[in-house]
Amino acid sequence: MACATTADTRKRVLPPTYFLGALVLAIASRFLVPRWAYASALTLALGAVLIAAGIALNLTSDSTFKRHGTPVNPDAEPAMLVTTGAFRVTRNPMYLGMVFIVAGAALLAGAPLGLFSAFALMWALNRFFIPREERNLSRAFGPQYDEYRVAVPRWI
């Protein structure tokens, strides 16, 4: 389980753990409620496209962070405000990529009920990670981050 130690020394579960849980639930929903299982050429194609887009968003965003020398860990102090690449379109491309992968896996598994896992993941990221990250970025970069936040949507 991916954890980080916070300033008050409590361990906190990190986004990849939420992602993996949502992914397992999305795929397992195919077997939990089999009569709701459904797959067509369209859902399979859409699932594959979402997974590919999610992987691409995560890999390119991670690479952009590394190129700019800023940490990926949401609990780490930001070193630079990254506004290039996918960050020009969404403030959270890595989280969006995770949601795309979960939704795509649900569709690829023929488990439309699994789409609820993607929405649950999005809710959890909005609730437990994004507000803290936004406070950290606002504190670290002030008006520069405020301008970016107004110009670029949180998701898409």
C-alpha positions, 0 to 999 in steps of 0.5 A: 500500500502506498503511504506517506507520512504527514507532518503529524507523523500519521501515515496517509494512503496515497492516490495510487492505492485509491486508484488500484482499489477502484480498478479492482472494484470496476473489474470485479463488478463484472462478476459481482453482478453478472446479469448486468454485464454487457460488452459491445464493439463500441464499449470495448473500443471506448474502454481501450481508448480511455485506458490508452488516454489515461496511461498517456496522461499519467506517463507524460504528466509524470515526465513533465514533473520530473523534467521541471524538478517537482515531486509527484507525491501530493504531500511533498512541497511543490518545487515549481508550478507546472503549467505545460503539457497536459497541465495546460488543459487540466490541473490534475492530468494524473488524477484524470488519467487514473479515472480514465483507466478505471472507466476504461477497464469497466467498459473493457470488462463489460461492467457498466456498473464498474463506472461507479468506481470511476466516479467514486475515485473522482470523488475521493480525489476531490475530497482527500487530495486536491484541496490540500494540493491546491492550498499548498500550491496557493501558499507556494506560488500565490497570485501565479497559482491563482491565475492558473487556477482561474484559467485551467479547469480542475478536471476538464 
